[in-house]
């Protein structure tokens, strides 16, 4: 009886482990739930749905293990038992997939079932292998007789076949519906088109109580592209999570605020937010090549830098070597999983999970949704600056800047190739050599790790400023408009809910600042769309920065 009790524990734990892997610990249903937009109305996904599938999966799997009479079951610690586990898990996974296709709520993450099946098989096989080793220790003769009667090669082939069938089922399911939400499949961009998420925030403060996040048919935030979009003054913002702003409603992002500021000042204006969380200049180029080159917006606004800084840390920490040139030729050596991800949904999910884990390890993944923690920033402990380590960090970062410079120039060239006017925006940060006016915290003496080196928040800011300096350099060389938001947004925790992401007040300030910075330039470049209303006034200087809030080099000839 004890072995079957252990099986029951394994299968239930497999269900919860699949839930943890699928959502990454990100969903806290004590504070909020998902609402998926459907034709028939919003569909709420809650803990009840997740618990129900765990019960169903456990019941089906255990029934397939327990229904046969004991005399028909192979010895628990035997090769035949491991073989039977593979068959049972494959069968229960297939049955549960059919059940959930028929009865699950729309958009319910069906991928939980095969993930749980994989965990269950691993758990079953491990327990039976332990028993097999124990039997080997007790009776070599009995095991040798079993191996002689059931060739190991046959058992191995059957186990491999079961795994291949399970992988095929997972691959087929992911091709029908991939609920993971990753925006890259190998080297192809996959945008989350026609999505609607309603987040209930039980701790409003710096963020709203009800957050409405929509994606249009392009996979962007903002209004649908009109039929005559090529005849309009079209602006698209490009960046990572500080542009997408997933925890702000559609009308509260800085892109939306900027659009409202510009709307009365231009005729036929259309603005969309193409920010995608976690994306750096590597993915921005794919976005321009695959999507924006067909849309042909007149202006592309780039708020970039922080994710490239994070990406370069990943390369350092995980010893990944990239060419300084952006293009990686197809005949160059790539990892097997990287190549397979171009053709397989399952391989793509595994590859993206590995990259996501690396980002989480270095603190660059935005997955916490305990909104009560966003109302007051949890500052790291103070750390004394070490000049030697600071020099080491800055020297390590400087090696990466030539590659970043090359990628930024590549973005500019590509944007101009389809007729767009590029605008560069430097990346602001709460950290730096300043004192937070809201809390009195010294924002330059906080503990930070960069490239695996323990340093301070002031050094973190200097590294980011090195990336911002690349944008300033390119703006001068290419005669582009630069909005120096890094020096234009005060270092005040009122404007941030962590060290880099904007609060409601921060997004409003950023939107106004960028609108004021680009409005005169757009009126000059696209005078046919200009209305009579003058541009909004901009703050002449950032608080305590001593630098102009915006810089507008002469228009490109």
Secondary structure, 3 states (H helix, E strand, C coil): CHHHHHHHHHHHHHHHHHHHHHHCCCCCCCCCCEEECCCCCCEEECHHHHHHHHHHHHHHHHHHHHCCCHHHCCCCCCHHHHHHHHHHHHHHHHHHHHHHHHHCCCCCCCHHHHHHHHHHHHHHHHHHHHHHHHHHHHCHHHHHHHHHHCCHHHHHHHHHHHHHHHHHHHHHHHHHCCCCCCCEECCEECCCCCEEEEEECCCCCCCCCEEEEEECCCCCEECCCCCCHHHCEEEEEEECHHHHCCCCCHHHCHHHHHHHHHHCCECCEEEEECCCCCCCHHHHHHHHHHHHHHHCCCEEEEECCHHHHHHHHHHHHCCCCCCCCCCCCCCCCCCHHHHHHCCCHHHHHHHHHHHHHHHHHCCCCCCCCCHHHHCCCCCCCECCCCHHHHHHHHHHHHHHHHHHHHHHHHHHHHHHHCCCEEEEECCCCCCCCCECCCCCCECCCEEEEECCEEEEHHHHHHHHHHHHHHHHHHHHHHCCEEECHHHHCCCCHHHECCCCCECHHHHHHHHHHHHHHHHHHHHHHCHHHECCCCCCCCCCECCCCCCECCEECCCCC
